[in-house]
C-alpha cells in the first residue's frame, strides 16, 4: 500500500470510520443535490 504510513500517525480505529463517514456524506450530498436540481431523478424514485 502506497500510503500505508498514514496509520503510524492516525489510528485505524479512528481513521477508517472518519474516511467511510466522509465518503457516505459526499454520496448523500450528491444524491440530494441531484434530487433537488433535476426533474427526472424524483420521477425515477417515484416510479
Secondary structure as GFF3:
##gff-version 3
##sequence-region A 1 47
A	DSSP	three_ten_helix	4	8	.	.	.	ID=ss1
A	DSSP	alpha_helix	12	37	.	.	.	ID=ss2
A	DSSP	alpha_helix	40	46	.	.	.	ID=ss3
###
